[in-house]
Amino acid sequence: MMTAPAVATGYGCRLTIDLGALRRNWTALNQVSKGALTGACVKADGYGLGAVPVSRAFYQAGARFFFVATPDEGITIRHALPEDAHIFVLDGLFPGAAPLYVGERLMPALCSIPMLEEWLQACIASNEAFPAALHFDTGINRLGFRLNEASIVKRMVDSIGYKPQMIMSHLACADTPKHEKNRTQLALFTSVLAQFPGIPASLANSAALMTGRENHFQMVRPGIALYGGRAVAGRRNPMTRVVTLEAPILQIKEVKTGETVGYSAGHTVSRDSRIAVVAIGYADGFFRSQSSSNNRPGGKVAIAGHYAPVVGRVSMDMIGVDITDLPVQPLPGDMVEIIGPHISLDDVADVSNTIGYEVLTSLKGRYSRTYIDGDSTSQGFVPNE
Ligand SMILES: *Cc1c(COP(=O)(O)O)cnc(C)c1O
């Protein structure tokens, strides 16, 4: 399922994914959620990093419960993981898809009466209780049974003695722990659970896991934190970096005072400058919102540990960066850090006006991808409480 290019010469951008860091992040979160099972969200091709290698890393670390969005994603990892991996499909059950889910041992997060009806019919037809989760909407107004459907749902499952695998809900504002909606949703979720005694429950994404034990219940389902992204707004991100992204310098340009750089000529240099043209652009997930103009600074890259600002518009395939002030001048072919030890995923997200999730899931296309198993030497995990 990875979008690797048909031809990979190794020239061009380099994306390095640290499987050891993924395992350490899972283990760290599993420590924080002690007492609950720790799943792993691997939807959207493992947050853009490759569902198969990423899921295998989490499995190795001890994860047995995986969350994907679609049945296709579920099948991909079903065939890549050992038998005892359990896979929930968060999109629920697509009409007519019950035989497929049953055949591939995928568990839908059922979220509507028609979905539940189809699933229970499939169970009755085979005289077997195929496992599934029941997803209740406690206020996000996305997927989930409405709360006033709880008694119908309860009657339907009881009528054939069906025991759901899990009751789940999802918080709208977990990244902002002080938001009062968290408490409202938690209370509503607890009231739903009271109607399904003895059924395991799951509420927490990464942020909810990291901000309160009361959110853990029997299973937590982190995503972004596993991949090294910031889950909780306004807090130090304690996770280990997973992704390193580098791009090569193609050409170095001497640009005279008063000349402009890039499309629409929006950035005029105010001194004689050296501009490195780097082979990464918006087609590679380097967002146009990192463009600079004379009115507005843009993003930055790092070269041998020193920062160099983006100059002018981000193009499809390249950016310009100002290397005038670098103590050691780089050469064409040298690699520039886009995400790495000096520029975090969160930094890139902030300067691009987006979130780490979108940065990660946009890292597709023209990278040569390398999976490494970095050794654990850095960054002890300090849980947020
Ligand atoms: C994506 C998702 C998660 C994981 O969320 P993170 O913020 O990435 O930890 C958990 N639960 C549901 C329902 C999701 O859609």
The ligand as an SDF file (V2000), in Angstrom:
LIG
                    3D

 15 15  0  0  0  0  0  0  0  0999 V2000
   -7.8320    8.6510   14.5520 C   0  0  0  0  0  0  0  0  0  0  0  0
   -8.5960    8.1820   15.7090 C   0  0  0  0  0  0  0  0  0  0  0  0
   -7.9430    7.8950   16.9070 C   0  0  0  0  0  0  0  0  0  0  0  0
   -6.4740    8.2240   17.1490 C   0  0  0  0  0  0  0  0  0  0  0  0
   -6.3880    9.6060   17.3440 O   0  0  0  0  0  0  0  0  0  0  0  0
   -4.9910   10.3590   17.6610 P   0  0  0  0  0  0  0  0  0  0  0  0
   -5.4170   11.7480   17.9470 O   0  0  0  0  0  0  0  0  0  0  0  0
   -4.1890   10.2480   16.4120 O   0  0  0  0  0  0  0  0  0  0  0  0
   -4.3700    9.6760   18.8030 O   0  0  0  0  0  0  0  0  0  0  0  0
   -8.6880    7.3150   17.9260 C   0  0  0  0  0  0  0  0  0  0  0  0
  -10.0170    7.0860   17.7740 N   0  0  0  0  0  0  0  0  0  0  0  0
  -10.6790    7.3770   16.6390 C   0  0  0  0  0  0  0  0  0  0  0  0
  -12.1430    7.1140   16.5470 C   0  0  0  0  0  0  0  0  0  0  0  0
  -10.0030    7.9590   15.5710 C   0  0  0  0  0  0  0  0  0  0  0  0
  -10.6680    8.2750   14.4620 O   0  0  0  0  0  0  0  0  0  0  0  0
  1  2  1  0
  2  3  1  0
  2 14  2  0
  3  4  1  0
  3 10  2  0
  4  5  1  0
  5  6  1  0
  6  7  2  0
  6  8  1  0
  6  9  1  0
 10 11  1  0
 11 12  2  0
 12 13  1  0
 12 14  1  0
 14 15  1  0
M  END
$$$$
